[in-house]
Amino acid sequence: MCGRVSQYTGIHDFVAALSMPNALVNSAGDLPLEKYNGAPSSQLALFHQEGDVLHADMVRWGWRPAWAKDRAAPINARVEKVAHGPFYRLIWPNRAVTPINNWFEWVDEGGPKKQPYLIRRRDQAPVLCAAIGQFPVGGRQPSEHDGFVIITADSQGGMIDIHDRRPVVLNAELAREWLDPDTPKERAEQMVLQQGEPAEVFEWFKVDKAVGNVRNQGPDLIRPIADSIP
């Protein structure tokens, strides 16, 4: 996963995709997010659950433990190691979902610059990515140490031609179970290892190279170029 996502609809659209009747504490606002080209270290909408209450916050994409000052904050965590490695031990219990509309990958097709592809669900529903992180809980204020990572797995099927890694995407039922604080850690690990959405759920197409510049935003970035309309 190359590290660029879109979150352009509003929080309530993402909540509807989760089909959660829970009370919502929304610190992300009610307006469309309009983030078409979300990059590492930017603030992205993130869901977590406390008791029966769903929380939506804006949290920095990227996290590292306090002792890992010799490296940049990773934005992704490999599903094969995330539950047991020392790097993410502190935040593995802090399960979250980052809802996105799509993500981008870049493919070397022999030209002077790599070709960006947009990947989204075929039904164009929100993409519910399994995540873990450090974020405000119990009413505490946001901290400079807050952040989150998206859990990734090996790609499957034709998606391998686009990139060898992909976010672990959960359907709505599994996303609710993942968010539930009462879900055992062993069950959570099983979900992300074995039950992520398969490649057939997604479609991908070429988009304009302007998405390569993180300063560019707007709906033109998510439109297919003429020769790649799905």
C-alpha positions in Angstrom: 0.0 0.0 0.0 1.7 3.2 -1.2 0.3 5.6 1.2 -2.4 7.8 -0.4 -6.2 7.6 0.3 -9.4 9.5 -0.3 -11.9 10.5 2.4 -14.3 12.9 0.7 -17.7 12.0 2.0 -19.0 12.9 5.5 -18.8 11.1 8.8 -22.5 10.3 8.7 -22.1 8.5 5.4 -19.4 6.4 6.9 -21.4 5.7 10.0 -24.3 4.5 7.8 -22.0 2.1 6.0 -21.1 0.6 9.4 -24.9 0.1 10.2 -24.3 0.9 13.8 -27.2 2.2 15.9 -24.8 3.3 18.6 -24.7 6.8 20.0 -22.1 8.8 18.2 -19.5 11.3 19.6 -18.4 13.1 16.5 -15.3 15.2 16.8 -14.7 15.1 13.0 -17.5 17.5 12.1 -20.7 17.1 10.0 -19.5 18.5 6.7 -18.0 16.4 3.8 -14.3 15.7 4.6 -13.3 16.6 1.0 -9.9 15.0 1.4 -9.2 13.5 -2.1 -5.5 13.0 -1.6 -4.8 12.1 2.0 -1.1 11.6 2.7 0.9 10.2 5.6 1.0 12.4 8.6 -2.3 14.1 7.6 -5.3 14.0 9.8 -7.8 11.4 8.8 -11.2 10.4 10.2 -10.9 7.4 12.5 -13.6 5.4 14.4 -13.2 3.7 17.7 -15.7 2.4 20.2 -15.9 3.0 24.0 -18.5 0.9 25.7 -21.6 1.2 23.4 -20.5 4.6 22.1 -18.9 5.1 18.6 -16.4 7.9 18.4 -15.2 9.7 15.3 -12.0 11.7 15.6 -9.5 13.3 13.3 -6.1 11.5 14.0 -2.7 11.7 12.3 -2.0 8.9 9.9 1.2 7.3 11.2 2.4 6.2 14.6 5.5 5.0 16.4 6.2 4.1 20.0 8.1 6.6 22.1 11.3 4.5 22.1 11.5 4.3 18.3 12.9 7.8 17.7 15.3 6.6 15.0 12.8 6.1 12.3 9.8 7.8 10.7 6.4 6.9 12.0 5.0 3.9 9.9 1.6 4.3 8.3 0.9 0.6 7.9 1.4 -2.5 10.0 1.8 -6.0 8.5 -1.0 -8.3 9.6 1.5 -11.2 9.9 3.4 -9.4 12.8 1.1 -6.8 14.2 -0.4 -8.8 17.0 2.8 -10.2 18.5 5.7 -7.9 17.5 7.1 -5.4 20.1 6.7 -2.4 17.9 2.9 -2.3 18.1 2.4 -4.0 21.5 1.2 -0.8 23.1 -1.6 -0.1 20.5 -2.6 -3.6 19.4 -5.5 -3.5 21.9 -6.7 -0.1 20.5 -8.7 -1.3 17.6 -10.1 1.3 15.1 -11.5 1.6 11.6 -10.5 4.2 9.1 -13.3 4.6 6.6 -12.1 5.6 3.1 -13.6 6.0 -0.3 -10.6 4.6 -2.1 -6.8 4.3 -2.1 -4.1 4.8 -4.7 -1.2 2.7 -5.9 1.5 3.5 -8.5 2.6 1.1 -11.2 5.8 1.1 -13.3 4.4 0.7 -16.9 7.6 1.8 -18.6 6.9 5.5 -18.9 8.9 8.4 -17.4 6.7 8.4 -14.3 4.8 5.6 -12.6 1.1 5.4 -13.4 -1.3 6.0 -10.5 -4.3 3.7 -10.1 -7.4 4.2 -7.9 -8.7 1.2 -6.1 -12.3 1.2 -4.7 -15.1 -1.2 -3.9 -17.1 -2.2 -7.0 -20.3 -1.2 -5.3 -18.6 2.2 -4.4 -19.5 1.7 -0.7 -17.1 3.0 1.9 -13.9 1.0 2.4 -13.7 0.0 6.1 -10.0 -0.5 6.8 -8.9 -2.3 10.0 -6.6 0.0 12.0 -5.0 0.3 15.4 -3.7 3.4 17.1 -3.2 5.8 20.0 -6.1 8.3 20.1 -8.2 10.2 22.6 -10.2 7.9 25.0 -12.0 8.5 28.2 -12.5 12.1 27.4 -8.8 13.0 27.3 -7.6 15.7 25.0 -5.7 14.9 21.7 -1.9 14.5 22.2 1.0 15.0 19.9 1.8 11.3 20.3 -1.6 10.2 18.8 -1.6 8.4 15.5 -2.8 5.3 13.8 -1.7 2.7 11.3 -3.7 0.7 8.8 -3.2 -3.1 8.9 -2.1 -4.5 5.5 -1.9 -8.0 4.0 -0.6 -9.6 0.8 -2.6 -8.8 -2.3 -4.7 -11.4 -4.0 -5.8 -12.1 -7.6 -5.4 -9.4 -10.2 -4.7 -6.8 -7.5 -1.2 -8.3 -7.3 -0.5 -6.6 -10.6 -1.1 -3.2 -9.0 0.7 -3.7 -5.7 1.9 -6.6 -3.5 0.2 -5.2 -0.3 -3.3 -4.1 0.4 -5.3 -2.8 3.4 -7.2 -5.3 5.4 -10.8 -4.3 4.5 -13.7 -5.6 6.6 -17.3 -5.9 5.7 -19.7 -4.0 7.9 -20.5 -6.9 10.2 -16.8 -7.7 10.8 -16.0 -4.1 11.2 -18.5 -3.8 14.0 -17.1 -6.9 15.7 -13.5 -5.5 15.3 -14.6 -2.2 17.0 -16.4 -3.9 19.8 -14.2 -3.7 23.0 -15.6 -7.0 24.1 -14.2 -8.9 21.1 -11.3 -11.0 22.4 -7.8 -10.2 21.0 -7.5 -13.7 19.6 -10.7 -13.3 17.6 -9.6 -9.9 16.4 -6.4 -11.4 15.1 -8.3 -14.2 13.3 -10.5 -11.6 11.5 -7.6 -9.6 10.1 -5.6 -12.6 9.2 -8.3 -14.6 7.5 -11.5 -12.6 6.8 -10.5 -9.5 5.0 -12.5 -8.7 1.8 -11.2 -10.6 -1.3 -9.9 -9.0 -4.4 -13.2 -9.6 -6.3 -14.9 -7.0 -4.2 -12.7 -4.2 -5.7 -12.1 -2.5 -9.0 -9.2 -0.4 -10.1 -8.4 2.1 -12.9 -5.9 4.7 -14.0 -6.2 8.2 -12.8 -4.4 11.4 -13.6 -0.7 11.7 -12.5 -1.7 14.9 -10.7 -2.5 12.8 -7.7 1.2 12.3 -7.2 1.5 15.9 -5.8 0.1 15.9 -2.2 -0.9 19.5 -2.6 -3.4 18.6 -5.3 -7.0 18.0 -4.1 -10.4 17.8 -5.8 -12.7 15.4 -7.5 -10.7 15.4 -10.7 -8.1 13.2 -8.9 -10.6 10.3 -8.6 -11.9 10.2 -12.1 -10.7 7.5 -14.5 -8.7 8.6 -17.4 -10.2 7.7 -20.8 -8.5 4.4 -21.5 -9.2 2.8 -18.1 -12.9 3.3 -17.4 -14.0 0.1 -15.5 
